[in-house]
């Protein structure tokens, strides 16, 4: 069985997220989605989420392409995750291109997927704030 992992915040879930998860799943048989915790988002990314971690986890668990959801609690856990979950392929959006190439040294294929161009959580938040 080929195992794939991807990471993200997955706040304000939209079709770009679904597209990423569907494409990530196409690289293997079992997809793990690691979702940034509220604490990690705030303390490390200075990002406040609309939905709590538990709400985001519940949403992502309901997507048919995802087999398991785990918490992302720090930047460093990626190496331990690929070993703990016997990961073959790491998939993430191409806005991170080159940032996770170090995982190749762990025997993992690293794939940067092109983002769905016309949609992003950041853009949704900006658009919603325009009318204020």
Secondary structure, DSSP 8 states (H G I E B T S, - for coil): --EEEEEE---S--HHHHHHHHHHHTT-SEEEEEEE-HHHHHHHH----SS-HHHHHHHHHTSTT-SEEEEE--TTHHHHHHHHTT-SEEEEEGGGTTTTGGGGGGT-EEEEE---TT--HHHHHHHHHHT-
